[in-house]
Amino acid sequence: MFGFEIRWYVGAVFAVRMNGDKQLKMISIVCRNKESYGRVPSQPEYINSVAKCPPNTTQVLPI
């Protein structure tokens, strides 16, 4: 109708302790739903030192 699509986005920031260090590293991720309609996507996960987008989404940031 207006010539643009509205999409769902979901993001997360993970505070991860570095190898035995007391400092924390911030890891962020933003994911976009592949469809322009539907449900809000589930939250991203941090598994095996990698931030991953949920199914049916595409990683937007960081590139």
mmCIF file of the N, C-alpha and C atoms, coordinates in Angstrom:
data_MODEL
# 
_entry.id   MODEL 
# 
loop_
_atom_site.group_PDB 
_atom_site.id 
_atom_site.type_symbol 
_atom_site.label_atom_id 
_atom_site.label_alt_id 
_atom_site.label_comp_id 
_atom_site.label_asym_id 
_atom_site.label_entity_id 
_atom_site.label_seq_id 
_atom_site.pdbx_PDB_ins_code 
_atom_site.Cartn_x 
_atom_site.Cartn_y 
_atom_site.Cartn_z 
_atom_site.occupancy 
_atom_site.B_iso_or_equiv 
_atom_site.pdbx_formal_charge 
_atom_site.auth_seq_id 
_atom_site.auth_comp_id 
_atom_site.auth_asym_id 
_atom_site.auth_atom_id 
_atom_site.pdbx_PDB_model_num 
ATOM 1   N N  . MET A 1 1  ? 0.813  -1.181  0.000  1.00 0.00 ? 1  MET A N  1 
ATOM 2   C CA . MET A 1 1  ? 0.000  0.000   0.000  1.00 0.00 ? 1  MET A CA 1 
ATOM 3   C C  . MET A 1 1  ? 0.867  1.260   0.000  1.00 0.00 ? 1  MET A C  1 
ATOM 4   N N  . PHE A 1 2  ? 1.899  1.313   0.858  1.00 0.00 ? 2  PHE A N  1 
ATOM 5   C CA . PHE A 1 2  ? 2.746  2.497   0.938  1.00 0.00 ? 2  PHE A CA 1 
ATOM 6   C C  . PHE A 1 2  ? 4.074  2.309   0.213  1.00 0.00 ? 2  PHE A C  1 
ATOM 7   N N  . GLY A 1 3  ? 4.334  1.111   -0.327 1.00 0.00 ? 3  GLY A N  1 
ATOM 8   C CA . GLY A 1 3  ? 5.565  0.877   -1.064 1.00 0.00 ? 3  GLY A CA 1 
ATOM 9   C C  . GLY A 1 3  ? 6.738  0.428   -0.209 1.00 0.00 ? 3  GLY A C  1 
ATOM 10  N N  . PHE A 1 4  ? 6.491  0.040   1.045  1.00 0.00 ? 4  PHE A N  1 
ATOM 11  C CA . PHE A 1 4  ? 7.564  -0.486  1.883  1.00 0.00 ? 4  PHE A CA 1 
ATOM 12  C C  . PHE A 1 4  ? 7.011  -1.604  2.756  1.00 0.00 ? 4  PHE A C  1 
ATOM 13  N N  . GLU A 1 5  ? 7.925  -2.434  3.232  1.00 0.00 ? 5  GLU A N  1 
ATOM 14  C CA . GLU A 1 5  ? 7.539  -3.551  4.074  1.00 0.00 ? 5  GLU A CA 1 
ATOM 15  C C  . GLU A 1 5  ? 8.007  -3.311  5.505  1.00 0.00 ? 5  GLU A C  1 
ATOM 16  N N  . ILE A 1 6  ? 7.218  -3.771  6.447  1.00 0.00 ? 6  ILE A N  1 
ATOM 17  C CA . ILE A 1 6  ? 7.618  -3.713  7.843  1.00 0.00 ? 6  ILE A CA 1 
ATOM 18  C C  . ILE A 1 6  ? 8.077  -5.106  8.239  1.00 0.00 ? 6  ILE A C  1 
ATOM 19  N N  . ARG A 1 7  ? 9.268  -5.206  8.788  1.00 0.00 ? 7  ARG A N  1 
ATOM 20  C CA . ARG A 1 7  ? 9.810  -6.504  9.188  1.00 0.00 ? 7  ARG A CA 1 
ATOM 21  C C  . ARG A 1 7  ? 10.100 -6.506  10.676 1.00 0.00 ? 7  ARG A C  1 
ATOM 22  N N  . TRP A 1 8  ? 10.064 -7.696  11.260 1.00 0.00 ? 8  TRP A N  1 
ATOM 23  C CA . TRP A 1 8  ? 10.419 -7.868  12.664 1.00 0.00 ? 8  TRP A CA 1 
ATOM 24  C C  . TRP A 1 8  ? 11.922 -7.965  12.807 1.00 0.00 ? 8  TRP A C  1 
ATOM 25  N N  . TYR A 1 9  ? 12.453 -7.318  13.817 1.00 0.00 ? 9  TYR A N  1 
ATOM 26  C CA . TYR A 1 9  ? 13.872 -7.408  14.160 1.00 0.00 ? 9  TYR A CA 1 
ATOM 27  C C  . TYR A 1 9  ? 13.989 -7.875  15.604 1.00 0.00 ? 9  TYR A C  1 
ATOM 28  N N  . VAL A 1 10 ? 15.050 -8.599  15.889 1.00 0.00 ? 10 VAL A N  1 
ATOM 29  C CA . VAL A 1 10 ? 15.334 -9.031  17.246 1.00 0.00 ? 10 VAL A CA 1 
ATOM 30  C C  . VAL A 1 10 ? 16.844 -8.933  17.444 1.00 0.00 ? 10 VAL A C  1 
ATOM 31  N N  . GLY A 1 11 ? 17.254 -8.571  18.641 1.00 0.00 ? 11 GLY A N  1 
ATOM 32  C CA . GLY A 1 11 ? 18.689 -8.432  18.904 1.00 0.00 ? 11 GLY A CA 1 
ATOM 33  C C  . GLY A 1 11 ? 19.025 -8.822  20.326 1.00 0.00 ? 11 GLY A C  1 
ATOM 34  N N  . ALA A 1 12 ? 20.319 -8.957  20.566 1.00 0.00 ? 12 ALA A N  1 
ATOM 35  C CA . ALA A 1 12 ? 20.782 -9.311  21.907 1.00 0.00 ? 12 ALA A CA 1 
ATOM 36  C C  . ALA A 1 12 ? 22.214 -8.827  22.088 1.00 0.00 ? 12 ALA A C  1 
ATOM 37  N N  . VAL A 1 13 ? 22.575 -8.611  23.344 1.00 0.00 ? 13 VAL A N  1 
ATOM 38  C CA . VAL A 1 13 ? 23.945 -8.287  23.724 1.00 0.00 ? 13 VAL A CA 1 
ATOM 39  C C  . VAL A 1 13 ? 24.346 -9.274  24.809 1.00 0.00 ? 13 VAL A C  1 
ATOM 40  N N  . PHE A 1 14 ? 25.470 -9.935  24.598 1.00 0.00 ? 14 PHE A N  1 
ATOM 41  C CA . PHE A 1 14 ? 25.971 -10.930 25.542 1.00 0.00 ? 14 PHE A CA 1 
ATOM 42  C C  . PHE A 1 14 ? 27.241 -10.403 26.192 1.00 0.00 ? 14 PHE A C  1 
ATOM 43  N N  . ALA A 1 15 ? 27.330 -10.498 27.514 1.00 0.00 ? 15 ALA A N  1 
ATOM 44  C CA . ALA A 1 15 ? 28.541 -10.141 28.248 1.00 0.00 ? 15 ALA A CA 1 
ATOM 45  C C  . ALA A 1 15 ? 29.285 -11.437 28.532 1.00 0.00 ? 15 ALA A C  1 
ATOM 46  N N  . VAL A 1 16 ? 30.460 -11.592 27.918 1.00 0.00 ? 16 VAL A N  1 
ATOM 47  C CA . VAL A 1 16 ? 31.205 -12.851 27.982 1.00 0.00 ? 16 VAL A CA 1 
ATOM 48  C C  . VAL A 1 16 ? 32.547 -12.617 28.658 1.00 0.00 ? 16 VAL A C  1 
ATOM 49  N N  . ARG A 1 17 ? 32.863 -13.468 29.619 1.00 0.00 ? 17 ARG A N  1 
ATOM 50  C CA . ARG A 1 17 ? 34.149 -13.370 30.308 1.00 0.00 ? 17 ARG A CA 1 
ATOM 51  C C  . ARG A 1 17 ? 35.232 -13.939 29.398 1.00 0.00 ? 17 ARG A C  1 
ATOM 52  N N  . MET A 1 18 ? 36.313 -13.207 29.257 1.00 0.00 ? 18 MET A N  1 
ATOM 53  C CA . MET A 1 18 ? 37.440 -13.649 28.435 1.00 0.00 ? 18 MET A CA 1 
ATOM 54  C C  . MET A 1 18 ? 38.205 -14.749 29.171 1.00 0.00 ? 18 MET A C  1 
ATOM 55  N N  . ASN A 1 19 ? 38.982 -15.531 28.479 1.00 0.00 ? 19 ASN A N  1 
ATOM 56  C CA . ASN A 1 19 ? 39.715 -16.681 29.024 1.00 0.00 ? 19 ASN A CA 1 
ATOM 57  C C  . ASN A 1 19 ? 40.410 -16.370 30.344 1.00 0.00 ? 19 ASN A C  1 
ATOM 58  N N  . GLY A 1 20 ? 39.784 -16.725 31.462 1.00 0.00 ? 20 GLY A N  1 
ATOM 59  C CA . GLY A 1 20 ? 40.370 -16.555 32.777 1.00 0.00 ? 20 GLY A CA 1 
ATOM 60  C C  . GLY A 1 20 ? 40.599 -15.115 33.193 1.00 0.00 ? 20 GLY A C  1 
ATOM 61  N N  . ASP A 1 21 ? 40.224 -14.178 32.363 1.00 0.00 ? 21 ASP A N  1 
ATOM 62  C CA . ASP A 1 21 ? 40.426 -12.759 32.643 1.00 0.00 ? 21 ASP A CA 1 
ATOM 63  C C  . ASP A 1 21 ? 39.215 -12.225 33.412 1.00 0.00 ? 21 ASP A C  1 
ATOM 64  N N  . LYS A 1 22 ? 39.391 -11.154 34.151 1.00 0.00 ? 22 LYS A N  1 
ATOM 65  C CA . LYS A 1 22 ? 38.281 -10.554 34.882 1.00 0.00 ? 22 LYS A CA 1 
ATOM 66  C C  . LYS A 1 22 ? 37.491 -9.584  34.012 1.00 0.00 ? 22 LYS A C  1 
ATOM 67  N N  . GLN A 1 23 ? 37.980 -9.304  32.816 1.00 0.00 ? 23 GLN A N  1 
ATOM 68  C CA . GLN A 1 23 ? 37.300 -8.378  31.932 1.00 0.00 ? 23 GLN A CA 1 
ATOM 69  C C  . GLN A 1 23 ? 36.198 -9.092  31.149 1.00 0.00 ? 23 GLN A C  1 
ATOM 70  N N  . LEU A 1 24 ? 35.158 -8.324  30.825 1.00 0.00 ? 24 LEU A N  1 
ATOM 71  C CA . LEU A 1 24 ? 34.064 -8.853  30.028 1.00 0.00 ? 24 LEU A CA 1 
ATOM 72  C C  . LEU A 1 24 ? 34.116 -8.272  28.627 1.00 0.00 ? 24 LEU A C  1 
ATOM 73  N N  . LYS A 1 25 ? 33.758 -9.070  27.658 1.00 0.00 ? 25 LYS A N  1 
ATOM 74  C CA . LYS A 1 25 ? 33.664 -8.625  26.268 1.00 0.00 ? 25 LYS A CA 1 
ATOM 75  C C  . LYS A 1 25 ? 32.191 -8.598  25.900 1.00 0.00 ? 25 LYS A C  1 
ATOM 76  N N  . MET A 1 26 ? 31.751 -7.530  25.259 1.00 0.00 ? 26 MET A N  1 
ATOM 77  C CA . MET A 1 26 ? 30.359 -7.409  24.842 1.00 0.00 ? 26 MET A CA 1 
ATOM 78  C C  . MET A 1 26 ? 30.230 -7.885  23.394 1.00 0.00 ? 26 MET A C  1 
ATOM 79  N N  . ILE A 1 27 ? 29.322 -8.820  23.160 1.00 0.00 ? 27 ILE A N  1 
ATOM 80  C CA . ILE A 1 27 ? 29.069 -9.343  21.820 1.00 0.00 ? 27 ILE A CA 1 
ATOM 81  C C  . ILE A 1 27 ? 27.610 -9.056  21.496 1.00 0.00 ? 27 ILE A C  1 
ATOM 82  N N  . SER A 1 28 ? 27.372 -8.374  20.380 1.00 0.00 ? 28 SER A N  1 
ATOM 83  C CA . SER A 1 28 ? 26.002 -8.010  20.016 1.00 0.00 ? 28 SER A CA 1 
ATOM 84  C C  . SER A 1 28 ? 25.626 -8.645  18.678 1.00 0.00 ? 28 SER A C  1 
ATOM 85  N N  . ILE A 1 29 ? 24.326 -8.802  18.474 1.00 0.00 ? 29 ILE A N  1 
ATOM 86  C CA . ILE A 1 29 ? 23.823 -9.356  17.224 1.00 0.00 ? 29 ILE A CA 1 
ATOM 87  C C  . ILE A 1 29 ? 22.420 -8.812  16.989 1.00 0.00 ? 29 ILE A C  1 
ATOM 88  N N  . VAL A 1 30 ? 22.087 -8.533  15.720 1.00 0.00 ? 30 VAL A N  1 
ATOM 89  C CA . VAL A 1 30 ? 20.745 -8.104  15.325 1.00 0.00 ? 30 VAL A CA 1 
ATOM 90  C C  . VAL A 1 30 ? 20.318 -8.992  14.167 1.00 0.00 ? 30 VAL A C  1 
ATOM 91  N N  . CYS A 1 31 ? 19.094 -9.506  14.252 1.00 0.00 ? 31 CYS A N  1 
ATOM 92  C CA . CYS A 1 31 ? 18.579 -10.418 13.243 1.00 0.00 ? 31 CYS A CA 1 
ATOM 93  C C  . CYS A 1 31 ? 17.260 -9.882  12.687 1.00 0.00 ? 31 CYS A C  1 
ATOM 94  N N  . ARG A 1 32 ? 17.024 -10.137 11.393 1.00 0.00 ? 32 ARG A N  1 
ATOM 95  C CA . ARG A 1 32 ? 15.800 -9.678  10.732 1.00 0.00 ? 32 ARG A CA 1 
ATOM 96  C C  . ARG A 1 32 ? 14.992 -10.887 10.283 1.00 0.00 ? 32 ARG A C  1 
ATOM 97  N N  . ASN A 1 33 ? 13.690 -10.843 10.505 1.00 0.00 ? 33 ASN A N  1 
ATOM 98  C CA . ASN A 1 33 ? 12.801 -11.897 10.069 1.00 0.00 ? 33 ASN A CA 1 
ATOM 99  C C  . ASN A 1 33 ? 12.814 -11.970 8.545  1.00 0.00 ? 33 ASN A C  1 
ATOM 100 N N  . LYS A 1 34 ? 12.843 -13.175 7.970  1.00 0.00 ? 34 LYS A N  1 
ATOM 101 C CA . LYS A 1 34 ? 12.890 -13.338 6.518  1.00 0.00 ? 34 LYS A CA 1 
ATOM 102 C C  . LYS A 1 34 ? 11.567 -12.966 5.851  1.00 0.00 ? 34 LYS A C  1 
ATOM 103 N N  . GLU A 1 35 ? 10.474 -13.008 6.598  1.00 0.00 ? 35 GLU A N  1 
ATOM 104 C CA . GLU A 1 35 ? 9.165  -12.681 6.051  1.00 0.00 ? 35 GLU A CA 1 
ATOM 105 C C  . GLU A 1 35 ? 8.700  -11.334 6.580  1.00 0.00 ? 35 GLU A C  1 
ATOM 106 N N  . SER A 1 36 ? 7.898  -10.639 5.811  1.00 0.00 ? 36 SER A N  1 
ATOM 107 C CA . SER A 1 36 ? 7.444  -9.315  6.231  1.00 0.00 ? 36 SER A CA 1 
ATOM 108 C C  . SER A 1 36 ? 6.215  -9.388  7.134  1.00 0.00 ? 36 SER A C  1 
ATOM 109 N N  . TYR A 1 37 ? 5.791  -10.571 7.469  1.00 0.00 ? 37 TYR A N  1 
ATOM 110 C CA . TYR A 1 37 ? 4.641  -10.752 8.350  1.00 0.00 ? 37 TYR A CA 1 
ATOM 111 C C  . TYR A 1 37 ? 4.942  -11.917 9.291  1.00 0.00 ? 37 TYR A C  1 
ATOM 112 N N  . GLY A 1 38 ? 4.061  -12.169 10.188 1.00 0.00 ? 38 GLY A N  1 
ATOM 113 C CA . GLY A 1 38 ? 4.234  -13.323 11.060 1.00 0.00 ? 38 GLY A CA 1 
ATOM 114 C C  . GLY A 1 38 ? 4.557  -12.929 12.484 1.00 0.00 ? 38 GLY A C  1 
ATOM 115 N N  . ARG A 1 39 ? 5.093  -13.899 13.192 1.00 0.00 ? 39 ARG A N  1 
ATOM 116 C CA . ARG A 1 39 ? 5.356  -13.750 14.611 1.00 0.00 ? 39 ARG A CA 1 
ATOM 117 C C  . ARG A 1 39 ? 6.698  -13.080 14.871 1.00 0.00 ? 39 ARG A C  1 
ATOM 118 N N  . VAL A 1 40 ? 6.819  -12.528 16.070 1.00 0.00 ? 40 VAL A N  1 
ATOM 119 C CA . VAL A 1 40 ? 8.094  -11.962 16.512 1.00 0.00 ? 40 VAL A CA 1 
ATOM 120 C C  . VAL A 1 40 ? 9.075  -13.120 16.650 1.00 0.00 ? 40 VAL A C  1 
ATOM 121 N N  . PRO A 1 41 ? 10.289 -13.010 16.068 1.00 0.00 ? 41 PRO A N  1 
ATOM 122 C CA . PRO A 1 41 ? 11.256 -14.110 16.171 1.00 0.00 ? 41 PRO A CA 1 
ATOM 123 C C  . PRO A 1 41 ? 11.707 -14.336 17.614 1.00 0.00 ? 41 PRO A C  1 
ATOM 124 N N  . SER A 1 42 ? 12.160 -15.554 17.886 1.00 0.00 ? 42 SER A N  1 
ATOM 125 C CA . SER A 1 42 ? 12.694 -15.844 19.216 1.00 0.00 ? 42 SER A CA 1 
ATOM 126 C C  . SER A 1 42 ? 14.048 -15.149 19.379 1.00 0.00 ? 42 SER A C  1 
ATOM 127 N N  . GLN A 1 43 ? 14.592 -15.178 20.575 1.00 0.00 ? 43 GLN A N  1 
ATOM 128 C CA . GLN A 1 43 ? 15.823 -14.453 20.878 1.00 0.00 ? 43 GLN A CA 1 
ATOM 129 C C  . GLN A 1 43 ? 17.052 -15.153 20.294 1.00 0.00 ? 43 GLN A C  1 
ATOM 130 N N  . PRO A 1 44 ? 18.078 -14.373 19.928 1.00 0.00 ? 44 PRO A N  1 
ATOM 131 C CA . PRO A 1 44 ? 19.346 -14.976 19.510 1.00 0.00 ? 44 PRO A CA 1 
ATOM 132 C C  . PRO A 1 44 ? 19.981 -15.740 20.671 1.00 0.00 ? 44 PRO A C  1 
ATOM 133 N N  . GLU A 1 45 ? 20.875 -16.663 20.340 1.00 0.00 ? 45 GLU A N  1 
ATOM 134 C CA . GLU A 1 45 ? 21.535 -17.473 21.350 1.00 0.00 ? 45 GLU A CA 1 
ATOM 135 C C  . GLU A 1 45 ? 23.044 -17.317 21.245 1.00 0.00 ? 45 GLU A C  1 
ATOM 136 N N  . TYR A 1 46 ? 23.718 -17.584 22.348 1.00 0.00 ? 46 TYR A N  1 
ATOM 137 C CA . TYR A 1 46 ? 25.180 -17.586 22.388 1.00 0.00 ? 46 TYR A CA 1 
ATOM 138 C C  . TYR A 1 46 ? 25.601 -19.012 22.717 1.00 0.00 ? 46 TYR A C  1 
ATOM 139 N N  . ILE A 1 47 ? 26.104 -19.729 21.706 1.00 0.00 ? 47 ILE A N  1 
ATOM 140 C CA . ILE A 1 47 ? 26.461 -21.134 21.850 1.00 0.00 ? 47 ILE A CA 1 
ATOM 141 C C  . ILE A 1 47 ? 27.880 -21.347 21.333 1.00 0.00 ? 47 ILE A C  1 
ATOM 142 N N  . ASN A 1 48 ? 28.705 -21.994 22.138 1.00 0.00 ? 48 ASN A N  1 
ATOM 143 C CA . ASN A 1 48 ? 30.090 -22.316 21.745 1.00 0.00 ? 48 ASN A CA 1 
ATOM 144 C C  . ASN A 1 48 ? 30.850 -21.082 21.246 1.00 0.00 ? 48 ASN A C  1 
ATOM 145 N N  . SER A 1 49 ? 30.750 -19.995 21.982 1.00 0.00 ? 49 SER A N  1 
ATOM 146 C CA . SER A 1 49 ? 31.464 -18.743 21.692 1.00 0.00 ? 49 SER A CA 1 
ATOM 147 C C  . SER A 1 49 ? 31.011 -18.069 20.403 1.00 0.00 ? 49 SER A C  1 
ATOM 148 N N  . VAL A 1 50 ? 29.795 -18.355 19.956 1.00 0.00 ? 50 VAL A N  1 
ATOM 149 C CA . VAL A 1 50 ? 29.272 -17.744 18.732 1.00 0.00 ? 50 VAL A CA 1 
ATOM 150 C C  . VAL A 1 50 ? 27.834 -17.283 18.982 1.00 0.00 ? 50 VAL A C  1 
ATOM 151 N N  . ALA A 1 51 ? 27.539 -16.045 18.612 1.00 0.00 ? 51 ALA A N  1 
ATOM 152 C CA . ALA A 1 51 ? 26.170 -15.538 18.676 1.00 0.00 ? 51 ALA A CA 1 
ATOM 153 C C  . ALA A 1 51 ? 25.451 -15.968 17.401 1.00 0.00 ? 51 ALA A C  1 
ATOM 154 N N  . LYS A 1 52 ? 24.266 -16.581 17.563 1.00 0.00 ? 52 LYS A N  1 
ATOM 155 C CA . LYS A 1 52 ? 23.531 -17.107 16.413 1.00 0.00 ? 52 LYS A CA 1 
ATOM 156 C C  . LYS A 1 52 ? 22.111 -16.574 16.397 1.00 0.00 ? 52 LYS A C  1 
ATOM 157 N N  . CYS A 1 53 ? 21.627 -16.284 15.183 1.00 0.00 ? 53 CYS A N  1 
ATOM 158 C CA . CYS A 1 53 ? 20.244 -15.846 15.003 1.00 0.00 ? 53 CYS A CA 1 
ATOM 159 C C  . CYS A 1 53 ? 19.314 -17.049 15.068 1.00 0.00 ? 53 CYS A C  1 
ATOM 160 N N  . PRO A 1 54 ? 18.072 -16.822 15.479 1.00 0.00 ? 54 PRO A N  1 
ATOM 161 C CA . PRO A 1 54 ? 17.098 -17.919 15.513 1.00 0.00 ? 54 PRO A CA 1 
ATOM 162 C C  . PRO A 1 54 ? 16.717 -18.351 14.095 1.00 0.00 ? 54 PRO A C  1 
ATOM 163 N N  . PRO A 1 55 ? 16.067 -19.514 13.964 1.00 0.00 ? 55 PRO A N  1 
ATOM 164 C CA . PRO A 1 55 ? 15.622 -19.976 12.644 1.00 0.00 ? 55 PRO A CA 1 
ATOM 165 C C  . PRO A 1 55 ? 14.699 -18.961 11.975 1.00 0.00 ? 55 PRO A C  1 
ATOM 166 N N  . ASN A 1 56 ? 14.683 -18.960 10.662 1.00 0.00 ? 56 ASN A N  1 
ATOM 167 C CA . ASN A 1 56 ? 13.856 -18.068 9.831  1.00 0.00 ? 56 ASN A CA 1 
ATOM 168 C C  . ASN A 1 56 ? 14.212 -16.602 9.975  1.00 0.00 ? 56 ASN A C  1 
ATOM 169 N N  . THR A 1 57 ? 15.460 -16.313 10.380 1.00 0.00 ? 57 THR A N  1 
ATOM 170 C CA . THR A 1 57 ? 15.942 -14.937 10.431 1.00 0.00 ? 57 THR A CA 1 
ATOM 171 C C  . THR A 1 57 ? 17.291 -14.854 9.737  1.00 0.00 ? 57 THR A C  1 
ATOM 172 N N  . THR A 1 58 ? 17.692 -13.636 9.404  1.00 0.00 ? 58 THR A N  1 
ATOM 173 C CA . THR A 1 58 ? 18.972 -13.373 8.775  1.00 0.00 ? 58 THR A CA 1 
ATOM 174 C C  . THR A 1 58 ? 19.748 -12.388 9.645  1.00 0.00 ? 58 THR A C  1 
ATOM 175 N N  . GLN A 1 59 ? 21.032 -12.636 9.819  1.00 0.00 ? 59 GLN A N  1 
ATOM 176 C CA . GLN A 1 59 ? 21.854 -11.729 10.615 1.00 0.00 ? 59 GLN A CA 1 
ATOM 177 C C  . GLN A 1 59 ? 22.058 -10.426 9.860  1.00 0.00 ? 59 GLN A C  1 
ATOM 178 N N  . VAL A 1 60 ? 21.787 -9.308  10.537 1.00 0.00 ? 60 VAL A N  1 
ATOM 179 C CA . VAL A 1 60 ? 21.939 -7.978  9.945  1.00 0.00 ? 60 VAL A CA 1 
ATOM 180 C C  . VAL A 1 60 ? 23.197 -7.305  10.489 1.00 0.00 ? 60 VAL A C  1 
ATOM 181 N N  . LEU A 1 61 ? 23.388 -7.338  11.809 1.00 0.00 ? 61 LEU A N  1 
ATOM 182 C CA . LEU A 1 61 ? 24.548 -6.728  12.445 1.00 0.00 ? 61 LEU A CA 1 
ATOM 183 C C  . LEU A 1 61 ? 25.125 -7.702  13.454 1.00 0.00 ? 61 LEU A C  1 
ATOM 184 N N  . PRO A 1 62 ? 26.365 -7.745  13.770 1.00 0.00 ? 62 PRO A N  1 
ATOM 185 C CA . PRO A 1 62 ? 27.447 -7.064  13.060 1.00 0.00 ? 62 PRO A CA 1 
ATOM 186 C C  . PRO A 1 62 ? 27.735 -7.759  11.749 1.00 0.00 ? 62 PRO A C  1 
ATOM 187 N N  . ILE A 1 63 ? 28.251 -6.998  10.819 1.00 0.00 ? 63 ILE A N  1 
ATOM 188 C CA . ILE A 1 63 ? 28.563 -7.514  9.473  1.00 0.00 ? 63 ILE A CA 1 
ATOM 189 C C  . ILE A 1 63 ? 29.985 -8.020  9.446  1.00 0.00 ? 63 ILE A C  1 
# 
